[in-house]
């Protein structure tokens, strides 16, 4: 749900190729060790999103 909204908003703003990393929902009200586990799961995707060149075709 939130990922689809983020992609739609990015497209509308001219950033169709913007990397988006999804996290499990909910993120609030869960134990800190679960938050850390979620962070560990997405760390590689976040790093790739921050370091990869954007696609040539922003679609």
MOPE-V870850 format. One record per run of one state. SS is the DSSP state (H for helix, E for strand, - for the rest). FROM is the first residue (numbers start at 1). LEN is the number of residues. If there is no record, write none. Layout:
ss | from | len
SS | FROM | LEN
SS | FROM | LEN
This chain:
ss | from | len
- | 1 | 1
H | 2 | 11
- | 13 | 19
H | 32 | 20
- | 52 | 8
